[in-house]
Amino acid sequence: MPGSAKAMAGCTVGGLVLATAYTVALGSSGWLWFAWVVLALVTLGVVTARRW
């Protein structure tokens, strides 16, 4: 996996940790989870595009 895809995957994992911490501390936010899902899908697309 190239460096940019690794960095994006790291940001996605970090975003998951932050979204989970926010949900535990302050309650669920639909927009926060929606943004994380979009980020995860974009990351998946980048990783897939880099492999082909």
MIBA-639765 format. One record per residue: x negated, y negated, z of N, C-alpha, C, CB in turn; residue in three letters. Coordinates in steps of 0.1 Angstrom, whole numbers, padded with zeros to 4 digits, always signed. Atoms other than C-alpha are relative to their C-alpha. Last residue first. Glycine has a CB too. Layout:
XYZXYZXYZXYZALA...
//
This chain:
-0003-0004+0014+0054+0021-0095-0009-0009-0008+0014-0001-0004TRP+0004-0014+0002+0041+0020-0059+0002+0004-0015+0009+0009+0009ARG+0015-0002+0000+0040-0018-0058-0004+0014-0003-0005-0005+0014ARG+0005+0005+0012+0077-0020-0069-0015+0001+0000+0003-0015-0001ALA-0004-0009+0012+0088+0004-0042-0006-0006-0013+0015+0001-0001THR+0008-0012-0001+0069-0016-0015+0003+0010-0011+0004+0008+0014VAL+0014+0003+0003+0084-0048-0027-0009+0012+0001-0005-0011+0010VAL+0002+0002+0014+0119-0034-0029-0014-0003-0004+0009-0012-0004GLY-0002-0013+0007+0117-0019+0006-0002-0002-0015+0013+0006+0003LEU+0013-0007-0003+0104-0053+0019+0000+0014-0007-0002+0002+0015THR+0010+0006+0009+0134-0070+0002-0014+0007+0002-0002-0015+0004VAL-0002-0004+0014+0157-0045+0018-0010-0006-0010+0015-0004-0004LEU+0004-0014+0002+0142-0050+0052+0002+0005-0014+0008+0009+0010ALA+0014-0001+0000+0144-0088+0049-0005+0014-0002-0006-0005+0014LEU+0004+0006+0013+0181-0086+0039-0016+0001-0001+0004-0015-0001VAL-0003-0010+0010+0187-0063+0069-0004-0005-0014+0015+0003+0000VAL+0010-0011-0001+0169-0087+0092+0003+0011-0010+0000+0006+0014TRP+0012+0005+0006+0190-0117+0079-0011+0011+0001-0005-0012+0008ALA-0001+0000+0015+0222-0097+0085-0013-0005-0006+0011-0010-0004PHE+0001-0014+0005+0210-0088+0120+0002+0000-0015+0010+0009+0007TRP+0014-0004-0002+0204-0125+0128-0002+0014-0005-0003+0000+0015LEU+0008+0006+0010+0237-0136+0112-0015+0005+0002+0000-0015+0001TRP-0003-0006+0013+0257-0111+0133-0010-0005-0011+0014-0001-0004GLY-0003+0010+0009+0242-0123+0166+0001+0007-0014-0011-0011+0000SER+0002-0003+0014+0243-0099+0195+0004-0012-0009+0009+0012-0004SER-0012-0005+0007+0238-0110+0230-0002+0001-0015+0013-0008+0004GLY-0011+0010+0002+0214-0133+0247+0012+0005-0006-0006-0011-0008LEU+0000+0012-0009+0186-0112+0262+0012-0008-0001-0012-0008-0003ALA+0000-0005-0014+0192-0077+0247+0001-0012+0009-0013+0008+0003VAL-0013-0007-0003+0202-0091+0213+0001+0004+0015+0002+0012-0009THR-0010+0011+0000+0172-0115+0212+0014+0006+0004+0001-0007-0013TYR+0002+0008-0012+0149-0087+0221+0010-0010+0002-0015-0006+0000ALA-0004-0008-0011+0163-0065+0194-0001-0007+0013-0008+0013+0000THR-0015+0000+0001+0161-0093+0168+0005+0009+0012+0004+0006-0013ALA-0006+0012-0005+0125-0099+0179+0015+0000+0000-0005-0012-0009LEU+0003+0001-0014+0115-0063+0176+0006-0013+0005-0016+0000+0002VAL-0009-0009-0007+0132-0060+0142-0002-0001+0015-0003+0015-0005LEU-0013+0005+0000+0115-0091+0130+0010+0009+0007+0005-0003-0014GLY+0000+0010-0010+0081-0077+0140+0014-0007+0002-0010-0011-0003GLY+0000-0007-0013+0089-0046+0120+0000-0010+0012-0013+0009+0002VAL-0013-0006-0001+0098-0067+0090+0001+0007+0014+0003+0010-0011THR-0010+0010-0004+0068-0089+0095+0014+0006+0002+0001-0011-0012CYS+0003+0005-0014+0045-0059+0095+0010-0010+0005-0014-0005+0001GLY-0005-0011-0009+0062-0045+0064-0002-0003+0014-0007+0013-0004ALA-0014+0002+0000+0056-0079+0047+0006+0011+0009+0006+0001-0015MET-0004+0011-0008+0020-0078+0057+0015-0002+0001-0007-0013-0006ALA+0002-0003-0014+0016-0043+0044+0004-0011+0009-0015+0004+0003LYS-0011-0009-0004+0032-0052+0011-0002+0004+0015+0000+0012-0009ALA-0012+0008-0002+0008-0082+0008+0012+0009+0004+0004-0007-0014SER+0000+0009-0012-0022-0061+0016+0013-0008+0001-0011-0009-0001GLY+0008+0012+0001-0015-0034-0010+0002-0009+0012+0003-0008-0013PRO-0009+0012+0000+0000+0000+0000-0009-0012+0000+0010+0000+0012MET
//
